């Protein structure tokens, strides 16, 4: 029996986190002072900033205005997506929230950054002096951070997620609260279904914190971007 697609699928990135601020857009921490609060802490334990919590609440109001209620909300199971979801849900009453199913799924967690997760730029260069040349030769899709995942790994996780949640999402209004790279690979999977072309189509414009993408069923039953709801 054919399983119908979601009636609506909305993907959003978590709100501003403490690591977002400390890294200032760099792949590693820019200096030891920025890295110090995160030494010995798991990436999964990263919290939102106060500004991020406020942005999550504002996102909830915007989502309610645009899409009304959701039937199912799925986060990645790490602190920053859980806190974002909690902020978003404040836009609905307790009674309304009781009608929404909420779950976590680690298949949509962020790419594992590996051994360098809490390193500064200088520390990473000293520990892995070959990394930049390797990254240039392999490209952003297949290059793997030391001890971590490449984007091909994340793409496979995303495919497993969409397949394993097909029944749960069928004919339902679904909100996914995830991460920048995971959202990018969800978008590739939904919009460019030929995996052989993915490495050539990176990068899609990355979602900013609280950025939104929305999909609805097209004439053939596949999910297509909903007009006017792409992330800024």
C-alpha positions in Angstrom: 0.0 0.0 0.0 1.3 3.4 -1.0 2.3 5.6 2.0 1.2 9.2 1.4 3.7 12.1 2.0 3.3 14.6 4.8 0.5 17.1 4.3 3.1 19.8 5.2 6.8 19.4 6.0 8.6 22.4 7.6 12.3 22.3 8.4 13.9 24.8 10.7 17.4 25.2 12.1 17.8 25.6 15.9 18.2 29.1 17.3 21.5 30.8 18.1 23.6 28.6 20.4 26.5 29.3 22.6 28.9 27.6 20.2 27.6 29.7 17.3 28.6 32.8 19.1 31.9 31.6 20.4 33.1 30.3 17.0 32.1 33.5 15.2 31.5 31.7 11.9 34.8 29.8 12.0 35.0 25.9 11.7 37.1 25.9 14.9 37.3 28.2 17.9 39.3 31.3 16.9 41.3 31.4 20.1 41.8 29.8 23.5 39.5 32.2 25.3 36.6 31.4 23.0 37.2 27.6 23.4 37.7 27.7 27.2 34.0 27.3 28.3 33.6 24.3 26.0 36.6 22.2 27.1 35.5 18.8 28.1 31.9 19.4 27.1 30.0 17.5 24.4 28.7 19.3 21.4 25.3 17.8 22.2 25.2 19.6 25.5 25.5 23.1 23.8 22.7 25.4 25.0 21.0 28.3 23.4 22.0 31.8 24.2 19.4 34.2 25.8 19.0 35.8 22.3 18.5 32.3 20.9 15.8 31.5 23.4 14.0 34.8 22.5 14.4 34.0 18.8 12.9 30.5 19.3 9.8 32.1 20.8 9.6 34.6 18.0 10.0 31.7 15.5 7.1 29.9 17.1 4.8 32.9 16.7 5.9 33.2 13.0 5.3 29.5 12.4 1.9 29.6 14.0 0.9 32.6 11.8 2.2 30.9 8.6 1.2 27.3 9.2 -1.2 27.1 12.1 -0.7 24.0 14.2 1.5 20.9 13.6 0.6 17.3 14.2 4.2 16.1 14.7 7.3 17.8 15.8 10.7 16.0 15.6 14.0 17.4 17.0 17.5 15.9 16.9 17.6 15.0 20.5 20.4 17.4 21.4 20.0 20.3 23.8 20.0 23.2 21.3 17.2 21.7 19.2 15.2 20.6 22.3 15.4 24.1 23.7 14.4 25.6 20.3 11.4 23.3 20.2 10.4 24.3 23.7 10.6 28.0 22.8 8.7 27.4 19.5 5.9 25.6 21.3 5.2 28.5 23.6 3.3 30.0 20.7 0.5 27.5 21.3 -1.7 27.0 24.4 -1.3 24.0 26.6 -4.4 22.5 25.2 -3.2 22.9 21.6 0.2 21.5 22.5 -1.5 18.4 23.9 -2.7 17.6 20.4 0.8 17.6 18.9 3.1 14.6 19.0 6.7 15.3 19.9 9.7 13.1 19.4 13.5 13.1 19.1 15.4 11.3 16.4 19.2 11.2 16.5 19.4 10.5 12.7 18.9 14.2 12.2 21.6 15.4 14.6 24.4 17.6 13.2 27.4 16.2 11.5 29.9 14.7 14.0 32.8 17.1 14.1 35.2 14.5 15.4 38.3 15.0 17.5 38.7 18.7 16.8 35.3 19.6 18.2 36.7 21.8 21.0 40.0 22.8 19.3 41.1 26.3 18.2 42.2 27.0 14.7 45.8 26.8 15.7 45.4 23.6 17.7 43.7 21.9 14.8 46.5 23.0 12.4 49.1 21.6 14.8 47.3 18.3 15.4 46.3 17.8 11.8 48.8 19.6 9.6 47.6 17.7 6.5 43.9 18.7 6.9 43.7 21.7 4.6 45.3 19.9 1.6 43.1 16.8 2.2 40.0 19.0 2.4 40.8 20.7 -0.9 41.6 17.5 -2.7 38.5 15.6 -1.5 36.0 18.4 -1.5 33.3 19.3 1.0 31.0 16.3 0.4 33.5 13.5 0.9 36.2 15.0 3.2 35.9 13.6 6.7 36.9 15.6 9.8 39.4 13.5 11.8 37.2 11.1 13.8 34.0 12.5 12.5 31.5 12.3 9.7 31.6 13.6 6.1 28.5 15.0 4.4 28.0 11.7 2.6 27.5 10.0 6.0 24.9 12.7 7.0 23.1 12.2 3.7 22.8 8.5 4.4 21.4 9.3 7.9 18.9 11.7 6.4 17.7 9.1 3.9 17.3 6.6 6.7 15.4 9.2 8.7 12.9 10.0 5.9 12.4 6.3 5.2 12.0 5.2 8.8 9.5 8.1 9.6 7.4 7.8 6.4 4.4 6.2 8.3 4.7 8.6 11.2 4.7 11.6 8.9 2.1 10.4 6.4 -0.7 12.9 5.9 0.4 14.9 8.9 1.7 18.5 9.4 5.3 18.0 10.4 7.9 20.3 11.9 11.6 19.2 12.0 14.0 21.1 14.2 17.5 20.3 13.2 21.0 21.7 12.3 22.6 23.6 9.4 24.3 20.6 7.7 21.4 18.2 8.3 18.9 20.8 6.9 21.2 21.2 3.9 21.1 17.4 3.3 17.4 17.2 3.9 17.0 19.8 1.2 19.2 17.9 -1.2 17.3 14.7 -0.6 14.0 16.3 -1.2 14.9 18.6 -4.1 17.7 16.7 -5.9 16.9 13.0 -5.6 19.8 11.7 -7.6 22.6 11.1 -5.0 25.3 11.0 -7.8 24.8 14.7 -8.3 24.8 15.8 -4.7 28.5 16.6 -4.4 28.2 18.9 -7.4 25.2 20.8 -6.0 26.8 21.7 -2.7 26.4 24.1 -1.1 22.8 25.0 -1.1 22.5 28.3 0.7 22.8 27.3 4.4 19.9 28.0 6.7 20.6 30.7 9.3 19.5 30.1 12.9 15.7 29.8 12.9 15.7 29.7 9.1 12.7 27.9 7.6 12.1 25.7 4.6 8.6 24.3 3.8 7.4 21.5 1.5 4.0 20.3 0.4 2.8 17.4 -1.8 3.1 18.1 -5.5 0.9 16.7 -8.3 2.9 13.5 -8.4 2.9 13.0 -4.6 6.5 14.1 -4.1 7.3 16.9 -1.8 8.0 20.3 -3.5 9.0 23.6 -2.0 6.1 25.7 -0.8 6.1 29.0 -2.5 7.0 31.9 -0.3 8.3 30.0 2.7 12.0 29.6 2.0 14.5 30.8 4.6 15.9 34.3 4.1 
